[in-house]
Amino acid sequence: MKNKNSKKLFEKAQRLLPGGVNSPVRAFRAVGGNPLFIEKAWGAYLSDVDKNTYIDYVGSWGPMILGHANPKVDEAIRDTAQKGTSFGAPCQLEVQMAEYFCQRIPSCEKVRFVNSGTEAVMGAVRLARAYTKRNKIIKFAGAYHGHADYLLVKSGSGAMTLSQPDSLGVPKEFVQHTLVAPYNDLPYVEKLVKKHHKDLAAIIVEPIAGNMGVILPEKGFLRGLKKLCRQSGALLIFDEVMTGFRVHEKGVQGLFNIKPDLSTFGKIIGGGLPVGAYGGAKKIMNLVSPQGATYQAGTLSGNPIAMAAGLAALKQLNAKVYASLNKKTERLAQGFREIAKKAGVAIQVNVVCGMFSVFFTDKQVKQLKDVQNSRLDLFNKFFHLMLEHGIYLPPSPYEACFVSTKHGENEIAKTLRAAKDSFFSLK
Ligand SMILES: *Cc1c(COP(=O)(O)O)cnc(C)c1O
């Protein structure tokens, strides 16, 4: 694998951008080595500035469920851009997108579009506090809800990768209302709720966790959270920025048939452009300005090109697409398990439609500490071996691998052949 051009670009980038990147995990710090500079992407593939081609399992960290450069999304972007790129006034596409969105997500009667998942979560938490007139929130260790100050406590993804779960620049007072519980530990949450119930505004949860690697909720966990919220008067927020339209056409809330009070979306709903959204029942959403007094605004929110791209992407997703994606993801996961077993390498593969994670451990992975106790060194070796074989995995053991509808038989076969060589070389 040549990487002369990527290396040169990275040297220059480091002089101009902190760490050479605009988002931390891209820098390969967890796995070591230099990041690759991508020149173009199509379908399930990426190629870098040194003309190496890879099968992509990052998918821009989730949005590219239809693969890269989807023709219908591209067409929507081009058509819309010709009519102006931003108005700062209402446009029809926002209404179309809102209608489509609310029809699909049963818990959302009204929705507010923003520019990122981070913004969506900030809006939802502010709204939960406004509605309940309370302050405290409970989040889970290893969950990532964007980079708002008060949510950078034991957060996953990039913050985990860099082993600095908390950030500089966040005053202690800003996180005093943030309570943290271990994922899948309902008794722990129950204790927290009991202690703080009079001031508990919300429990925010990734209903399937993806930012400490993929971790599924155990049976009864999500329903238990909902019950605790009902009893205490707090709101349940599903952060579906990653899982929304990825695991099911109605998100995790559709997959498990549980209705949260508020939910947040991002990633897929922008079709690869910057979009976020938060929504819920009318009686809560009506508190958002200008209808209510919970302020939240955005110069580019509901941007016509982003709305058009998102709508074009969502319209291609239906039950049939998810059934096929689910089958493929399961096959990949099962393939990894079988090959690792033959190679005598202990792994766990956590999997759900369109996303999976390989953990190097013989114990089940149910919460953050199980990931931390896995063999991170083996993951890092595995990552580089796979890369040498033309397979681009997320460069961190605390991330999900994403599968798109464009990953076909050939790509799966090639990935499993690479996995075989890599597992056997690990020993
Ligand atoms: C990616 C992500 C976010 C943050 O979204 P950005 O668009 O990166 O700001 C928030 N919550 C979850 C669950 C995510 O996966």
The ligand as an SDF file (V2000), in Angstrom:
LIG
                    3D

 15 15  0  0  0  0  0  0  0  0999 V2000
  -22.9130   11.1650   15.7340 C   0  0  0  0  0  0  0  0  0  0  0  0
  -23.7480   11.2410   16.9460 C   0  0  0  0  0  0  0  0  0  0  0  0
  -24.0820   12.4670   17.5340 C   0  0  0  0  0  0  0  0  0  0  0  0
  -23.4860   13.7600   17.0880 C   0  0  0  0  0  0  0  0  0  0  0  0
  -23.8410   14.0940   15.7750 O   0  0  0  0  0  0  0  0  0  0  0  0
  -22.9500   15.1450   14.9540 P   0  0  0  0  0  0  0  0  0  0  0  0
  -23.7030   15.3050   13.6730 O   0  0  0  0  0  0  0  0  0  0  0  0
  -21.6030   14.5230   14.8080 O   0  0  0  0  0  0  0  0  0  0  0  0
  -22.9000   16.3970   15.7520 O   0  0  0  0  0  0  0  0  0  0  0  0
  -24.9620   12.4720   18.6100 C   0  0  0  0  0  0  0  0  0  0  0  0
  -25.4880   11.3170   19.0700 N   0  0  0  0  0  0  0  0  0  0  0  0
  -25.1940   10.1340   18.5260 C   0  0  0  0  0  0  0  0  0  0  0  0
  -25.8280    8.8920   19.0790 C   0  0  0  0  0  0  0  0  0  0  0  0
  -24.3030   10.0340   17.4590 C   0  0  0  0  0  0  0  0  0  0  0  0
  -23.9990    8.8390   16.9580 O   0  0  0  0  0  0  0  0  0  0  0  0
  1  2  1  0
  2  3  1  0
  2 14  2  0
  3  4  1  0
  3 10  2  0
  4  5  1  0
  5  6  1  0
  6  7  2  0
  6  8  1  0
  6  9  1  0
 10 11  1  0
 11 12  2  0
 12 13  1  0
 12 14  1  0
 14 15  1  0
M  END
$$$$
